[in-house]
Amino acid sequence: MSKFSTASFIEDPYPLLNDLRKNGKPVWDEELGMFLAPNHVDANAVFRNKSLGRIYKPRTPEFEWGTFNWLHSDSLLDSEPPKHTRLRGLVAKAFNRQKIEALRPDIERLTNQLLDAIDEKVNSGSTFDLIADFAEPLPVKVIAALLGFPASDEHLLRPWSQSIVKMYEVNPPLHHQEEAKLAAKEFAEYVRGLMEARKIAPGTDLISDLAAVEENGEKLNAQELIATCVLLLNAGHEASVNAFGNGMVAALKRPDQANLLRTQPREIATTAVEEFLRFDAPLQMFERTATEDTELGGVAIKEGQKIAALIGSANRDAEIFDRPDEMDLTRDPNPHIGFGAGIHFCLGGPLARLEMGISLPALCERFPTLELASEPVRRQTFVLRGYESIEISAN
């Protein structure tokens, strides 16, 4: 069994990551066949080094993995300049800060709808699941509204997304591979149908905007548009769900931090969201490949070799953060790299911050006596770190 998939590591990876940082430079991992950058300065450099690329290696056989492959090779996440520059310019023109800020009323409305439903459970004396009842549906509903997905189809999105992102883990089993192939095909065809409909009858949704956006005579082709929409849902909600769940569990297990959430949720919302992203990172590892012989952190990396930024480790680096293993919801400044850096800084980062900045104080103000009702159930994954369920008592 991989050391990155043992029960003890999944439960708490930080002791091992702390040991890796003691090397003071990137380390070669024979098991993964790549260098690992556990220190903040090196992990940050992995994102920014122009000799390192996000090179997607197509899965084979192509006739089985075709859709999965182009959903990645034609996306922002798995492309590099000049293709990345072109794609990001077009997508950013449609998915800009004005478009994101315009979602604020929708986020507030959807947040209150979910809280009203939770209120009914609490009033009947029941607990509620922070993931299933709140953290998970909110970003899915927000992105569905952004893309113009019918509300009746929202239930399809999370299962498709979870099946695809399980392929980012270390050595995914065969049944996860089969689920990912099917999910990729179904998700792509679903978005293709919406895209074709919006080309005929455009709306105010992001799919319509992406279909129309043009810059210097360039437009998104069909595969690029579909890949962008799938990426927005997968990356856009996975980070929000896991950051919210990880952060809330950590805070509720620490009486001083739980008290801050209960007594000053609105005052500390901005710094609390950043600490959620730092303290127990929802994305733990991001791989890149050397496109030429290069050097990073005093280590020679040959062309074709991989190096991964260990984000969760970098965010606990004592060279950068005071008391790195302590949660401080008032921490400021907080130079974490939870959303990446450089040209691969997460395009959906501002939306995730907006969602959590609205939903966190709304939840804590509505239910000021929040506490864990039982030990949360953690997802058995490392790269995308989060919880399956978090039962909460608010009586």
C-alpha positions as CSV (number, residue, x, y, z in Angstrom):
1,M,0.0,0.0,0.0
2,S,1.2,3.5,-0.8
3,K,2.2,5.6,2.2
4,F,-0.1,8.3,0.7
5,S,-3.1,6.0,1.0
6,T,-2.7,4.5,4.5
7,A,-5.5,5.2,7.0
8,S,-3.1,7.0,9.3
9,F,-1.8,9.3,6.6
10,I,-5.3,10.1,5.2
11,E,-6.4,10.9,8.8
12,D,-3.5,13.2,9.4
13,P,-0.9,13.7,6.7
14,Y,0.9,16.6,8.4
15,P,3.5,14.7,10.5
16,L,4.9,13.0,7.4
17,L,4.7,16.3,5.4
18,N,6.6,18.0,8.3
19,D,9.3,15.4,8.0
20,L,9.6,16.0,4.3
21,R,10.0,19.8,4.8
22,K,13.0,19.1,7.1
23,N,15.0,18.1,3.9
24,G,15.0,21.8,3.1
25,K,14.6,21.1,-0.6
26,P,12.5,19.1,-3.1
27,V,12.8,15.3,-2.5
28,W,12.6,12.5,-5.0
29,D,9.8,10.0,-4.3
30,E,10.5,6.6,-5.8
31,E,7.0,5.4,-5.3
32,L,5.4,8.2,-7.2
33,G,8.3,8.6,-9.6
34,M,8.6,12.4,-9.2
35,F,10.1,15.1,-7.1
36,L,8.0,16.5,-4.2
37,A,8.2,20.2,-3.2
38,P,7.0,20.4,0.5
39,N,8.4,23.8,1.4
40,H,6.5,27.0,0.7
41,V,9.2,28.7,-1.4
42,D,9.7,25.6,-3.6
43,A,6.0,24.8,-4.0
44,N,5.3,28.4,-4.9
45,A,8.2,28.2,-7.5
46,V,6.6,25.0,-9.0
47,F,3.6,27.0,-9.9
48,R,5.6,29.9,-11.4
49,N,8.6,28.2,-13.1
50,K,8.2,28.6,-16.8
51,S,10.3,25.5,-17.5
52,L,7.7,23.4,-15.8
53,G,4.5,22.7,-17.7
54,R,1.1,21.2,-16.9
55,I,1.5,18.5,-19.5
56,Y,-1.4,16.2,-19.9
57,K,-0.5,12.6,-20.8
58,P,-3.5,11.0,-22.6
59,R,-4.8,7.8,-21.1
60,T,-5.0,4.7,-23.3
61,P,-6.6,3.1,-25.1
62,E,-7.9,6.3,-26.8
63,F,-11.2,4.8,-27.9
64,E,-12.1,4.3,-24.2
65,W,-10.6,7.4,-22.8
66,G,-11.2,9.8,-25.7
67,T,-13.7,12.2,-24.0
68,F,-11.9,12.1,-20.7
69,N,-8.6,13.0,-22.5
70,W,-9.9,16.0,-24.4
71,L,-11.8,17.3,-21.3
72,H,-8.4,17.7,-19.8
73,S,-6.1,18.5,-22.7
74,D,-8.5,21.3,-23.9
75,S,-9.0,22.8,-20.4
76,L,-7.1,25.6,-18.7
77,L,-5.8,23.4,-16.0
78,D,-3.9,21.0,-18.3
79,S,-2.6,23.4,-20.9
80,E,0.4,25.7,-21.1
81,P,1.2,28.9,-23.2
82,P,0.5,29.7,-25.9
83,K,-2.7,27.6,-25.7
84,H,-3.2,28.5,-22.0
85,T,-2.8,32.2,-22.7
86,R,-5.4,32.1,-25.4
87,L,-7.9,30.0,-23.4
88,R,-7.5,32.0,-20.2
89,G,-7.9,35.3,-22.1
90,L,-11.2,34.2,-23.6
91,V,-12.6,32.5,-20.5
92,A,-11.6,35.5,-18.2
93,K,-13.4,37.8,-20.6
94,A,-16.6,36.0,-19.9
95,F,-16.0,34.8,-16.4
96,N,-14.8,38.1,-14.9
97,R,-15.0,39.7,-11.5
98,Q,-18.1,41.7,-12.5
99,K,-19.8,38.4,-13.5
100,I,-18.8,36.8,-10.2
101,E,-19.9,39.8,-8.1
102,A,-23.2,39.7,-9.9
103,L,-23.8,36.3,-8.3
104,R,-23.9,37.7,-4.8
105,P,-27.7,38.0,-4.6
106,D,-28.1,34.4,-5.9
107,I,-25.5,33.1,-3.4
108,E,-27.3,34.9,-0.6
109,R,-30.7,33.6,-1.7
110,L,-29.5,30.0,-2.1
111,T,-27.7,30.1,1.2
112,N,-30.9,31.2,3.0
113,Q,-32.9,28.5,1.3
114,L,-30.5,25.8,2.5
115,L,-30.4,27.3,6.0
116,D,-34.2,27.3,6.1
117,A,-34.3,23.6,5.3
118,I,-31.7,22.9,8.0
119,D,-33.8,25.0,10.4
120,E,-36.6,22.5,10.0
121,K,-34.3,19.7,11.0
122,V,-32.9,21.5,13.9
123,N,-36.4,22.6,15.2
124,S,-37.5,19.0,15.1
125,G,-34.5,18.0,17.3
126,S,-32.4,16.4,14.6
127,T,-28.8,16.9,13.6
128,F,-27.8,17.9,10.1
129,D,-25.0,17.0,7.7
130,L,-22.9,20.0,7.1
131,I,-21.6,18.5,3.8
132,A,-24.8,17.0,2.3
133,D,-27.2,19.7,3.6
134,F,-25.0,22.8,3.1
135,A,-21.4,22.8,1.9
136,E,-22.0,20.5,-1.0
137,P,-25.3,21.8,-2.5
138,L,-24.5,25.5,-2.3
139,P,-21.5,25.7,-4.8
140,V,-23.2,23.2,-7.1
141,K,-26.3,25.3,-7.2
142,V,-24.3,28.5,-7.7
143,I,-22.3,27.1,-10.6
144,A,-25.5,25.5,-12.1
145,A,-27.1,28.9,-12.0
146,L,-24.0,30.5,-13.5
147,L,-23.9,28.1,-16.4
148,G,-27.7,28.0,-16.8
149,F,-28.2,24.4,-15.9
150,P,-31.9,23.5,-15.2
151,A,-32.5,23.1,-11.5
152,S,-34.1,19.7,-12.2
153,D,-30.7,18.4,-13.4
154,E,-28.5,19.7,-10.5
155,H,-28.5,16.2,-9.0
156,L,-26.5,14.9,-11.9
157,L,-23.6,17.2,-11.5
158,R,-21.9,16.2,-8.2
159,P,-21.8,12.5,-9.0
160,W,-20.3,13.2,-12.5
161,S,-17.7,15.5,-10.9
162,Q,-16.8,13.1,-8.1
163,S,-16.3,10.3,-10.6
164,I,-13.9,12.4,-12.7
165,V,-11.8,13.9,-9.9
166,K,-11.2,10.5,-8.3
167,M,-8.7,10.0,-11.2
168,Y,-6.5,12.7,-9.6
169,E,-5.6,10.4,-6.7
170,V,-2.5,8.2,-6.4
171,N,-3.1,4.9,-8.3
172,P,-7.0,5.0,-8.7
173,P,-8.5,1.5,-8.8
174,L,-10.1,0.0,-11.9
175,H,-13.7,0.6,-10.8
176,H,-12.9,4.3,-10.4
177,Q,-11.4,4.4,-13.8
178,E,-14.5,2.9,-15.4
179,E,-16.8,5.3,-13.5
180,A,-14.6,8.3,-14.7
181,K,-14.8,7.2,-18.4
182,L,-18.6,7.0,-18.2
183,A,-19.0,10.3,-16.3
184,A,-16.8,12.1,-18.7
185,K,-18.9,11.0,-21.7
186,E,-22.2,11.8,-20.0
187,F,-21.1,15.1,-18.7
188,A,-19.6,16.3,-22.0
189,E,-22.7,15.3,-24.0
190,Y,-24.9,17.0,-21.5
191,V,-23.0,20.3,-21.8
192,R,-22.8,19.9,-25.6
193,G,-26.6,19.8,-25.7
194,L,-26.9,23.0,-23.6
195,M,-24.2,24.7,-25.8
196,E,-26.0,23.9,-29.0
197,A,-29.3,25.2,-27.6
198,R,-27.7,28.5,-26.4
199,K,-26.1,29.1,-29.8
200,I,-29.6,29.1,-31.2
201,A,-31.2,31.0,-28.3
202,P,-28.6,32.8,-26.2
203,G,-29.3,33.7,-22.6
204,T,-27.6,35.6,-19.8
205,D,-25.7,32.5,-18.6
206,L,-22.0,31.8,-18.8
207,I,-22.4,29.1,-21.5
208,S,-24.0,31.7,-23.8
209,D,-21.2,34.2,-22.9
210,L,-18.5,31.6,-23.6
211,A,-20.1,30.7,-26.9
212,A,-20.1,34.4,-28.0
213,V,-16.8,35.6,-26.5
214,E,-14.1,36.6,-29.0
215,E,-10.7,38.2,-28.7
216,N,-8.3,39.1,-31.5
217,G,-10.4,37.0,-33.9
218,E,-10.1,34.0,-31.6
219,K,-13.1,32.0,-30.2
220,L,-13.5,28.9,-28.1
221,N,-14.1,25.7,-30.2
222,A,-16.8,23.3,-29.0
223,Q,-14.4,21.0,-27.1
224,E,-12.7,23.9,-25.3
225,L,-16.1,25.4,-24.3
226,I,-17.3,22.1,-22.9
227,A,-14.0,21.4,-21.1
228,T,-14.2,24.9,-19.6
229,C,-17.7,24.3,-18.2
230,V,-16.8,20.8,-16.8
231,L,-13.6,22.3,-15.2
232,L,-15.6,25.2,-13.6
233,L,-17.9,22.7,-12.0
234,N,-15.3,20.2,-10.9
235,A,-12.6,22.6,-9.7
236,G,-15.1,25.3,-8.7
237,H,-17.1,23.3,-6.2
238,E,-14.7,20.6,-5.0
239,A,-12.4,23.3,-3.5
240,S,-15.4,25.1,-1.8
241,V,-16.9,21.9,-0.4
242,N,-13.7,20.6,1.0
243,A,-12.3,23.9,2.3
244,F,-15.6,24.6,4.1
245,G,-15.8,21.1,5.6
246,N,-12.2,20.9,6.6
247,G,-12.2,24.3,8.1
248,M,-15.4,23.9,10.1
249,V,-14.2,20.6,11.6
250,A,-10.9,22.0,12.6
251,A,-12.5,25.1,14.1
252,L,-15.2,23.2,16.0
253,K,-12.6,20.9,17.5
254,R,-10.8,24.0,19.0
255,P,-12.9,25.7,21.6
256,D,-11.2,29.1,21.2
257,Q,-11.7,29.1,17.4
258,A,-15.3,27.7,17.7
259,N,-16.0,30.6,20.1
260,L,-14.8,33.1,17.5
261,L,-17.2,31.6,14.9
262,R,-20.1,31.7,17.3
263,T,-19.5,35.3,18.6
264,Q,-17.9,37.2,15.7
265,P,-18.7,35.3,12.5
266,R,-19.2,38.4,10.3
267,E,-16.2,40.3,11.7
268,I,-13.7,37.5,11.1
269,A,-15.3,36.0,7.9
270,T,-12.6,37.2,5.5
271,T,-9.6,36.0,7.5
272,A,-11.5,32.8,8.6
273,V,-12.0,31.8,4.9
274,E,-8.3,32.2,4.2
275,E,-7.4,30.2,7.3
276,F,-9.8,27.4,6.2
277,L,-7.9,27.3,2.9
278,R,-4.5,27.3,4.6
279,F,-4.9,25.1,7.7
280,D,-6.2,21.9,6.0
281,A,-5.8,22.4,2.3
282,P,-8.6,21.0,0.1
283,L,-6.1,20.4,-2.7
284,Q,-2.9,18.8,-1.4
285,M,-0.8,18.2,-4.5
286,F,-0.4,19.8,-8.0
287,E,1.9,18.1,-10.5
288,R,4.0,19.7,-13.3
289,T,6.5,18.4,-15.8
290,A,9.9,19.8,-16.8
291,T,9.7,20.8,-20.5
292,E,13.5,21.2,-20.4
293,D,16.3,20.5,-18.0
294,T,15.8,23.0,-15.1
295,E,16.8,23.6,-11.5
296,L,14.4,24.3,-8.6
297,G,15.3,24.6,-4.9
298,G,18.9,23.4,-5.5
299,V,17.7,20.2,-7.3
300,A,18.3,19.3,-10.9
301,I,15.1,18.2,-12.7
302,K,15.6,16.6,-16.1
303,E,13.3,17.2,-19.1
304,G,10.3,14.9,-18.7
305,Q,10.6,14.5,-15.0
306,K,7.7,15.5,-12.8
307,I,7.6,17.7,-9.7
308,A,4.6,18.3,-7.5
309,A,3.8,21.2,-5.2
310,L,2.7,19.8,-1.9
311,I,0.2,22.6,-1.1
312,G,-0.9,21.4,2.3
313,S,2.7,21.0,3.4
314,A,3.7,24.5,2.1
315,N,0.8,26.0,4.0
316,R,2.3,24.7,7.2
317,D,5.8,25.9,6.6
318,A,7.2,27.6,9.8
319,E,9.5,29.7,7.6
320,I,6.4,31.5,6.3
321,F,3.7,31.1,9.0
322,D,3.9,31.8,12.7
323,R,2.6,28.9,14.7
324,P,1.8,27.0,11.4
325,D,0.2,24.0,13.1
326,E,-2.2,26.1,15.1
327,M,-5.5,27.3,13.5
328,D,-6.0,31.1,13.9
329,L,-9.2,32.4,12.2
330,T,-7.9,36.0,12.6
331,R,-4.5,35.2,10.9
332,D,-3.4,38.2,8.8
333,P,-1.4,38.2,6.6
334,N,-1.9,34.7,5.3
335,P,0.1,34.0,2.2
336,H,-1.1,30.5,1.6
337,I,-1.0,29.0,-1.9
338,G,-4.3,27.2,-1.6
339,F,-5.4,28.5,-5.0
340,G,-2.1,28.1,-6.7
341,A,0.1,30.9,-8.1
342,G,1.3,32.5,-11.3
343,I,-0.6,31.7,-14.5
344,H,-2.2,28.7,-12.8
345,F,-3.8,30.7,-10.0
346,C,-7.3,29.3,-9.8
347,L,-9.7,31.2,-12.0
348,G,-12.6,30.3,-9.7
349,G,-10.8,31.4,-6.6
350,P,-12.7,34.7,-6.3
351,L,-16.0,32.8,-6.6
352,A,-15.0,30.3,-3.9
353,R,-14.0,33.2,-1.6
354,L,-17.3,35.0,-2.3
355,E,-19.4,31.8,-1.6
356,M,-17.6,31.0,1.7
357,G,-17.5,34.7,2.7
358,I,-21.3,34.8,2.5
359,S,-22.2,31.3,3.7
360,L,-19.9,31.0,6.7
361,P,-21.2,34.0,8.7
362,A,-24.8,33.2,7.6
363,L,-24.5,29.6,9.0
364,C,-22.9,30.7,12.2
365,E,-25.4,33.5,12.8
366,R,-28.4,31.3,12.2
367,F,-27.0,28.5,14.4
368,P,-24.7,30.1,17.1
369,T,-24.6,26.8,19.1
370,L,-23.0,24.7,16.3
371,E,-21.0,21.7,17.5
372,L,-20.0,18.3,16.2
373,A,-22.6,15.7,16.9
374,S,-20.2,12.8,16.2
375,E,-16.8,12.1,14.7
376,P,-16.9,13.3,11.0
377,V,-16.4,10.7,8.3
378,R,-13.3,11.6,6.1
379,R,-13.0,10.8,2.4
380,Q,-10.3,8.2,1.8
381,T,-8.4,10.4,-0.6
382,F,-5.2,12.5,-0.3
383,V,-5.0,14.8,-3.3
384,L,-8.5,16.2,-2.8
385,R,-8.8,16.2,0.9
386,G,-12.2,16.4,2.5
387,Y,-15.1,14.8,4.5
388,E,-17.9,12.5,3.4
389,S,-20.2,13.7,6.1
390,I,-20.1,16.0,9.2
391,E,-23.0,15.6,11.6
392,I,-23.8,18.8,13.4
393,S,-25.9,19.6,16.4
394,A,-27.4,23.1,16.7
395,N,-29.9,22.7,19.5
